[in-house]
């Protein structure tokens, strides 16, 4: 027996076994914790990680993920995550889990130690910061200094207006997009296809074989019909795209409104339109919730790239291209087919929730199914229903989410800003309904939160004019309910939110009852100054869009005329060569637009 050969190899096996038995789980625990902290931007605790290689399995217990916004709060925690890994795919370095379980899930739990990471600063999005700042700047106390004559001393330049920059950006966008549409509206592509059909017709017509000739003529009829249909669809797409560019004018109008509000602020006059008041009252309460929602959506977008196949091929290009041959059953690198979730929602009177998440994978295009989630819970008049879908099987990720939560106990909700005006809402029951959809970077959603059976106490101590203070107090006295609505649109990087609340209408009514005439006069003066500064930008954009749309229509009409003329001539030639088997008449498509 060759001990010199056996002993070193046996010692190596012992070392490998010792590594996996003593060191693998701690190293895996450390790497998981660091990865989760990077994603959450806060401290993460993991009590224990256990793995088994004989029967491949994984178990992680006692996980708490801190909140980046609230130092002594956990965003979420769960008691255990466990699953078994299929053995056969492991031979191909594929981690496939048929069923997994996540137990003891909780949200917003308190923690004893700080969740802040050293040298990590949580950055507030400019969108949320602007929403908060807008509510701070609108102080109703300034109404005491209201002077309609102050407008004469306020000068407005285009450089100070955010709407001027919006108009400039729209102009550049129109130039670029209309150039693409104009190129697409050109008839060269269709003329080339018609010329190809004419060439095929001449070649077929010269053949002596009648049956082959009839067969090729039949194909040409289909080609003409397809060309007609393609042009019709392209024209419709071009016209719809051109029309959609006008949506950008809504953004410019919103920026113009904010500029008018800013000018009124210089005139010592707060803005009292319903949108501004809704942002004043509901903005601070909605801002943090919106920040959290956008952060989680950004994480989904970050870890689910738009096209995982493209990313994979790009990485492989650096070290050579890997050619994959078709297999009867292809596995993604990582897949959890079904994850059972159970836990609680709320701290004082927890609501038991349970559901499933299906299709968790790093390569959704290989798996071919979207990620779906469904959670439900009901208890003592409370009910929750959450559903979500993220489809990354195509070239662009898209999805949606819906949440319904009723029977919410409202302890205390503060609206508005103590420096201006607000309301304290205590007691009552709330009902929330919200939906959000996204495609690529675009987002669109709406939410509605209604509180009934509550006590609404107005907070108007900061309002200096006594008549206005009394009117505000009267407008909210006796209320037992509040409605807050929100609509979000735009992109993930640059969202736009519109807020509504019934309290804004009451507050606006109180203000206009006291200062209605002065308010209307000053706003008209502010609007006149803003419009004068914006006139060169708006006139240039109007002229550009008008000329471009006229040019685009002329090109489309010319292309249509060209295709109609050439197509009709070709169809007449084909009719003359109609097969006797068809009674001397060929049923050819008419070119109609």
LINQUIGI-V750664 format. One record per backbone hydrogen bond with DSSP energy under -0.5 kcal/mol. CO is the residue of the C=O (numbers start at 1). NH is the residue of the N-H. E is the energy in kcal/mol with one decimal. If there is no record, write none. Layout:
BEGIN
co->CO nh->NH e->E
co->CO nh->NH e->E
END
This chain:
BEGIN
co->1 nh->3 e->-1.4
co->2 nh->5 e->-1.1
co->2 nh->6 e->-1.9
co->3 nh->7 e->-2.5
co->5 nh->9 e->-0.8
co->6 nh->10 e->-2.7
co->7 nh->11 e->-2.6
co->8 nh->12 e->-2.0
co->9 nh->13 e->-2.2
co->10 nh->14 e->-2.1
co->11 nh->15 e->-2.3
co->12 nh->16 e->-2.4
co->13 nh->17 e->-2.6
co->14 nh->18 e->-2.6
co->15 nh->19 e->-2.3
co->16 nh->20 e->-2.2
co->17 nh->21 e->-2.3
co->18 nh->22 e->-2.8
co->18 nh->23 e->-0.6
co->19 nh->23 e->-2.3
co->19 nh->24 e->-1.9
co->23 nh->27 e->-2.1
co->24 nh->28 e->-2.7
co->25 nh->29 e->-2.6
co->26 nh->30 e->-2.3
co->27 nh->31 e->-2.4
co->28 nh->32 e->-2.5
co->29 nh->33 e->-2.2
co->30 nh->34 e->-2.3
co->31 nh->35 e->-2.2
co->32 nh->36 e->-2.3
co->33 nh->37 e->-2.2
co->34 nh->38 e->-2.0
co->35 nh->39 e->-1.7
co->36 nh->40 e->-2.5
co->37 nh->41 e->-2.5
co->37 nh->42 e->-0.6
co->43 nh->66 e->-2.9
co->45 nh->64 e->-2.3
co->48 nh->61 e->-2.5
co->50 nh->59 e->-2.3
co->52 nh->57 e->-1.7
co->53 nh->56 e->-0.6
co->56 nh->85 e->-2.5
co->57 nh->52 e->-1.7
co->58 nh->83 e->-2.2
co->59 nh->50 e->-3.2
co->60 nh->81 e->-2.5
co->61 nh->47 e->-1.3
co->61 nh->48 e->-1.6
co->62 nh->47 e->-1.0
co->63 nh->78 e->-2.2
co->64 nh->45 e->-2.4
co->64 nh->66 e->-0.6
co->65 nh->75 e->-1.9
co->65 nh->76 e->-1.4
co->69 nh->71 e->-0.6
co->70 nh->67 e->-0.6
co->70 nh->73 e->-1.4
co->71 nh->115 e->-2.2
co->72 nh->111 e->-1.7
co->73 nh->67 e->-2.3
co->74 nh->108 e->-0.7
co->74 nh->109 e->-0.5
co->75 nh->108 e->-1.2
co->76 nh->65 e->-3.0
co->77 nh->106 e->-2.7
co->78 nh->63 e->-2.2
co->79 nh->62 e->-2.0
co->80 nh->103 e->-2.8
co->81 nh->60 e->-2.7
co->82 nh->101 e->-2.2
co->83 nh->58 e->-2.6
co->86 nh->90 e->-0.6
co->87 nh->90 e->-0.7
co->87 nh->91 e->-0.6
co->88 nh->91 e->-1.4
co->89 nh->92 e->-1.6
co->89 nh->94 e->-2.1
co->90 nh->93 e->-1.9
co->94 nh->96 e->-0.9
co->95 nh->97 e->-0.5
co->95 nh->335 e->-2.5
co->96 nh->86 e->-2.9
co->96 nh->98 e->-0.5
co->97 nh->337 e->-3.0
co->98 nh->338 e->-0.6
co->99 nh->84 e->-0.7
co->100 nh->340 e->-2.8
co->101 nh->82 e->-2.0
co->101 nh->103 e->-0.5
co->102 nh->342 e->-2.0
co->103 nh->79 e->-1.4
co->103 nh->80 e->-1.7
co->105 nh->344 e->-3.2
co->106 nh->77 e->-2.1
co->109 nh->74 e->-3.5
co->115 nh->43 e->-2.8
co->117 nh->120 e->-1.5
co->119 nh->121 e->-0.5
co->120 nh->122 e->-0.5
co->121 nh->123 e->-0.6
co->125 nh->129 e->-2.8
co->126 nh->130 e->-2.4
co->127 nh->131 e->-1.7
co->128 nh->132 e->-2.2
co->129 nh->133 e->-2.7
co->130 nh->134 e->-2.3
co->131 nh->135 e->-1.1
co->132 nh->136 e->-1.4
co->133 nh->137 e->-2.1
co->134 nh->138 e->-0.7
co->137 nh->139 e->-1.4
co->138 nh->140 e->-0.6
co->139 nh->142 e->-1.6
co->140 nh->143 e->-1.8
co->141 nh->144 e->-1.5
co->142 nh->145 e->-1.6
co->143 nh->146 e->-1.3
co->147 nh->150 e->-1.8
co->148 nh->151 e->-1.0
co->149 nh->152 e->-1.1
co->150 nh->153 e->-0.8
co->151 nh->154 e->-1.1
co->153 nh->155 e->-0.5
co->157 nh->160 e->-1.2
co->158 nh->161 e->-1.4
co->160 nh->162 e->-0.5
co->161 nh->164 e->-0.5
co->161 nh->165 e->-0.8
co->162 nh->166 e->-1.5
co->163 nh->167 e->-2.3
co->164 nh->168 e->-1.9
co->165 nh->169 e->-2.4
co->166 nh->170 e->-2.5
co->167 nh->171 e->-2.0
co->168 nh->172 e->-1.9
co->169 nh->173 e->-2.3
co->170 nh->174 e->-2.7
co->171 nh->175 e->-2.2
co->172 nh->176 e->-2.1
co->173 nh->177 e->-2.8
co->174 nh->178 e->-2.6
co->175 nh->179 e->-1.3
co->176 nh->180 e->-1.5
co->177 nh->181 e->-2.3
co->178 nh->182 e->-2.7
co->179 nh->183 e->-1.7
co->180 nh->184 e->-2.0
co->181 nh->185 e->-2.0
co->182 nh->186 e->-0.6
co->183 nh->186 e->-0.7
co->187 nh->191 e->-2.9
co->188 nh->192 e->-2.3
co->189 nh->193 e->-1.6
co->190 nh->194 e->-2.4
co->191 nh->195 e->-2.6
co->192 nh->196 e->-1.9
co->193 nh->197 e->-2.0
co->194 nh->198 e->-2.5
co->195 nh->199 e->-2.3
co->196 nh->200 e->-2.2
co->197 nh->201 e->-2.3
co->198 nh->202 e->-2.5
co->199 nh->203 e->-2.2
co->200 nh->204 e->-2.5
co->201 nh->205 e->-2.8
co->202 nh->206 e->-1.0
co->204 nh->207 e->-1.3
co->208 nh->210 e->-0.7
co->209 nh->213 e->-2.1
co->210 nh->214 e->-2.7
co->211 nh->215 e->-2.2
co->212 nh->216 e->-2.4
co->213 nh->217 e->-2.5
co->214 nh->218 e->-2.0
co->215 nh->219 e->-1.7
co->216 nh->220 e->-2.1
co->217 nh->221 e->-1.9
co->218 nh->222 e->-1.5
co->219 nh->223 e->-2.2
co->220 nh->224 e->-2.6
co->221 nh->225 e->-2.1
co->222 nh->226 e->-2.6
co->223 nh->227 e->-2.4
co->224 nh->228 e->-2.4
co->225 nh->229 e->-2.2
co->226 nh->230 e->-2.6
co->227 nh->231 e->-2.4
co->228 nh->232 e->-2.1
co->229 nh->233 e->-2.4
co->230 nh->234 e->-2.6
co->231 nh->235 e->-2.8
co->232 nh->236 e->-2.0
co->233 nh->237 e->-2.5
co->234 nh->238 e->-2.7
co->235 nh->239 e->-2.5
co->236 nh->240 e->-2.3
co->237 nh->241 e->-2.6
co->238 nh->242 e->-2.4
co->239 nh->243 e->-2.0
co->240 nh->244 e->-2.2
co->241 nh->245 e->-1.1
co->243 nh->246 e->-1.4
co->244 nh->247 e->-1.8
co->245 nh->248 e->-1.5
co->246 nh->249 e->-1.4
co->247 nh->250 e->-1.5
co->247 nh->251 e->-0.8
co->248 nh->252 e->-1.6
co->249 nh->253 e->-2.2
co->250 nh->254 e->-2.0
co->251 nh->255 e->-2.2
co->252 nh->256 e->-2.2
co->253 nh->257 e->-2.0
co->254 nh->258 e->-1.9
co->255 nh->259 e->-2.1
co->256 nh->260 e->-2.2
co->257 nh->261 e->-2.1
co->258 nh->262 e->-2.2
co->259 nh->263 e->-2.4
co->260 nh->264 e->-2.3
co->261 nh->265 e->-1.7
co->262 nh->266 e->-1.4
co->263 nh->267 e->-1.1
co->264 nh->269 e->-2.8
co->265 nh->268 e->-1.5
co->267 nh->147 e->-0.7
co->273 nh->277 e->-2.2
co->274 nh->278 e->-2.2
co->275 nh->279 e->-2.1
co->276 nh->280 e->-2.0
co->277 nh->281 e->-2.5
co->278 nh->282 e->-2.9
co->278 nh->283 e->-0.6
co->279 nh->283 e->-1.2
co->281 nh->416 e->-3.0
co->282 nh->286 e->-2.4
co->283 nh->287 e->-2.5
co->284 nh->288 e->-0.8
co->285 nh->289 e->-0.6
co->286 nh->290 e->-2.7
co->287 nh->291 e->-2.4
co->288 nh->292 e->-2.2
co->289 nh->293 e->-2.3
co->290 nh->294 e->-2.7
co->291 nh->295 e->-1.9
co->292 nh->296 e->-2.3
co->293 nh->297 e->-2.2
co->294 nh->298 e->-2.3
co->295 nh->299 e->-1.9
co->296 nh->300 e->-1.9
co->297 nh->301 e->-2.2
co->298 nh->302 e->-2.3
co->299 nh->303 e->-2.4
co->300 nh->304 e->-0.8
co->307 nh->311 e->-2.0
co->308 nh->312 e->-2.3
co->309 nh->313 e->-2.5
co->310 nh->314 e->-2.1
co->311 nh->315 e->-1.9
co->312 nh->316 e->-2.0
co->313 nh->317 e->-1.7
co->314 nh->318 e->-0.6
co->315 nh->318 e->-0.8
co->316 nh->319 e->-1.1
co->316 nh->320 e->-0.6
co->321 nh->323 e->-0.6
co->322 nh->324 e->-0.7
co->323 nh->325 e->-0.5
co->333 nh->95 e->-3.0
co->334 nh->362 e->-1.4
co->334 nh->363 e->-0.5
co->335 nh->97 e->-3.3
co->335 nh->337 e->-0.6
co->336 nh->359 e->-0.7
co->336 nh->360 e->-1.9
co->337 nh->359 e->-1.1
co->338 nh->100 e->-2.3
co->338 nh->340 e->-0.5
co->339 nh->357 e->-2.2
co->340 nh->102 e->-3.4
co->341 nh->355 e->-2.3
co->342 nh->105 e->-2.3
co->343 nh->353 e->-2.4
co->345 nh->351 e->-2.6
co->350 nh->352 e->-0.6
co->351 nh->345 e->-1.8
co->353 nh->343 e->-2.2
co->354 nh->376 e->-2.5
co->355 nh->341 e->-3.0
co->356 nh->374 e->-2.3
co->357 nh->339 e->-2.9
co->358 nh->372 e->-2.3
co->359 nh->361 e->-0.8
co->360 nh->336 e->-2.9
co->363 nh->366 e->-1.0
co->363 nh->367 e->-2.0
co->364 nh->368 e->-3.0
co->371 nh->390 e->-2.6
co->372 nh->358 e->-2.8
co->373 nh->388 e->-2.3
co->374 nh->356 e->-1.8
co->375 nh->386 e->-2.9
co->376 nh->354 e->-2.4
co->377 nh->384 e->-3.2
co->379 nh->382 e->-1.9
co->382 nh->379 e->-2.4
co->383 nh->406 e->-2.5
co->384 nh->377 e->-1.9
co->385 nh->404 e->-2.2
co->386 nh->375 e->-2.6
co->387 nh->402 e->-3.0
co->388 nh->373 e->-2.4
co->389 nh->400 e->-2.1
co->390 nh->371 e->-2.6
co->390 nh->392 e->-0.7
co->391 nh->398 e->-2.0
co->397 nh->440 e->-3.5
co->398 nh->391 e->-3.7
co->399 nh->438 e->-2.4
co->400 nh->389 e->-2.7
co->401 nh->436 e->-2.5
co->402 nh->387 e->-2.4
co->403 nh->434 e->-2.4
co->404 nh->385 e->-2.5
co->405 nh->432 e->-3.1
co->406 nh->383 e->-1.8
co->408 nh->410 e->-0.5
co->408 nh->430 e->-3.1
co->409 nh->411 e->-0.8
co->410 nh->427 e->-0.8
co->411 nh->427 e->-1.0
co->413 nh->415 e->-0.5
co->413 nh->425 e->-2.8
co->415 nh->423 e->-2.0
co->417 nh->420 e->-2.2
co->421 nh->417 e->-1.9
co->422 nh->459 e->-2.9
co->423 nh->415 e->-2.8
co->423 nh->425 e->-0.5
co->424 nh->426 e->-0.5
co->424 nh->457 e->-2.7
co->425 nh->413 e->-2.4
co->426 nh->455 e->-2.7
co->428 nh->410 e->-2.0
co->429 nh->452 e->-2.5
co->430 nh->407 e->-0.6
co->430 nh->408 e->-2.5
co->431 nh->450 e->-2.4
co->432 nh->405 e->-2.6
co->433 nh->448 e->-2.6
co->434 nh->403 e->-2.5
co->435 nh->446 e->-2.3
co->436 nh->401 e->-2.4
co->437 nh->444 e->-2.3
co->438 nh->399 e->-2.5
co->439 nh->442 e->-1.8
co->441 nh->492 e->-2.0
co->442 nh->439 e->-2.1
co->444 nh->437 e->-3.0
co->445 nh->488 e->-2.2
co->446 nh->435 e->-2.6
co->447 nh->486 e->-2.3
co->448 nh->433 e->-2.2
co->449 nh->484 e->-2.7
co->450 nh->431 e->-2.2
co->451 nh->482 e->-1.7
co->452 nh->429 e->-2.6
co->454 nh->456 e->-0.6
co->455 nh->426 e->-2.0
co->455 nh->457 e->-0.6
co->456 nh->458 e->-0.6
co->457 nh->424 e->-2.8
co->458 nh->460 e->-0.6
co->459 nh->422 e->-1.9
co->460 nh->463 e->-1.3
co->462 nh->464 e->-0.5
co->465 nh->469 e->-2.4
co->466 nh->470 e->-2.4
co->467 nh->471 e->-2.0
co->468 nh->472 e->-2.5
co->469 nh->473 e->-2.2
co->470 nh->474 e->-2.2
co->471 nh->475 e->-2.1
co->472 nh->476 e->-1.2
co->473 nh->477 e->-1.1
co->476 nh->479 e->-1.5
co->479 nh->456 e->-1.3
co->480 nh->454 e->-3.1
co->482 nh->451 e->-2.8
co->483 nh->502 e->-1.2
co->484 nh->449 e->-3.0
co->485 nh->500 e->-2.4
co->486 nh->447 e->-2.7
co->487 nh->498 e->-2.8
co->488 nh->445 e->-2.6
co->489 nh->496 e->-2.5
co->490 nh->443 e->-2.3
co->494 nh->491 e->-1.3
co->496 nh->489 e->-2.5
co->498 nh->487 e->-2.2
co->500 nh->485 e->-3.0
co->501 nh->504 e->-1.0
co->501 nh->505 e->-0.9
co->502 nh->506 e->-1.5
co->503 nh->507 e->-2.7
co->504 nh->508 e->-2.7
co->505 nh->509 e->-2.0
co->506 nh->510 e->-1.9
co->507 nh->511 e->-2.1
co->508 nh->512 e->-2.4
co->509 nh->513 e->-1.8
co->510 nh->514 e->-1.0
co->511 nh->514 e->-0.6
co->511 nh->515 e->-3.2
co->512 nh->516 e->-1.5
co->515 nh->519 e->-2.6
co->516 nh->520 e->-2.3
co->517 nh->521 e->-1.9
co->518 nh->522 e->-2.4
co->519 nh->523 e->-2.4
co->520 nh->524 e->-1.9
co->521 nh->525 e->-1.8
co->522 nh->526 e->-2.5
co->523 nh->527 e->-2.7
co->524 nh->528 e->-2.0
co->525 nh->529 e->-1.9
co->526 nh->530 e->-2.2
co->527 nh->531 e->-2.7
co->528 nh->532 e->-1.9
co->529 nh->533 e->-1.7
co->530 nh->534 e->-1.9
co->531 nh->535 e->-1.2
co->534 nh->538 e->-2.7
co->535 nh->539 e->-2.8
co->536 nh->540 e->-1.8
co->537 nh->541 e->-2.1
co->538 nh->542 e->-2.7
co->539 nh->543 e->-2.4
co->540 nh->544 e->-2.2
co->541 nh->545 e->-2.8
co->542 nh->546 e->-2.2
co->543 nh->547 e->-2.3
co->544 nh->548 e->-2.5
co->545 nh->549 e->-2.4
co->546 nh->550 e->-1.8
co->547 nh->551 e->-2.5
co->548 nh->552 e->-2.6
co->549 nh->553 e->-2.1
co->550 nh->554 e->-2.2
co->551 nh->555 e->-1.9
co->552 nh->556 e->-2.3
co->553 nh->557 e->-2.7
co->554 nh->558 e->-2.3
co->555 nh->559 e->-2.5
co->556 nh->560 e->-2.4
co->557 nh->561 e->-2.4
co->558 nh->562 e->-2.3
co->559 nh->563 e->-2.6
co->560 nh->564 e->-2.7
co->561 nh->565 e->-2.5
co->562 nh->566 e->-2.6
co->563 nh->567 e->-2.8
co->564 nh->568 e->-2.7
co->565 nh->569 e->-2.0
co->566 nh->570 e->-2.1
co->567 nh->571 e->-2.5
co->568 nh->572 e->-2.3
co->569 nh->573 e->-1.8
co->570 nh->574 e->-2.1
co->571 nh->575 e->-2.2
co->572 nh->576 e->-1.9
co->573 nh->577 e->-0.9
co->575 nh->578 e->-1.8
co->579 nh->582 e->-1.8
co->579 nh->584 e->-1.4
co->580 nh->583 e->-2.5
co->582 nh->585 e->-0.9
co->585 nh->587 e->-0.5
co->586 nh->588 e->-1.3
co->590 nh->592 e->-1.0
END
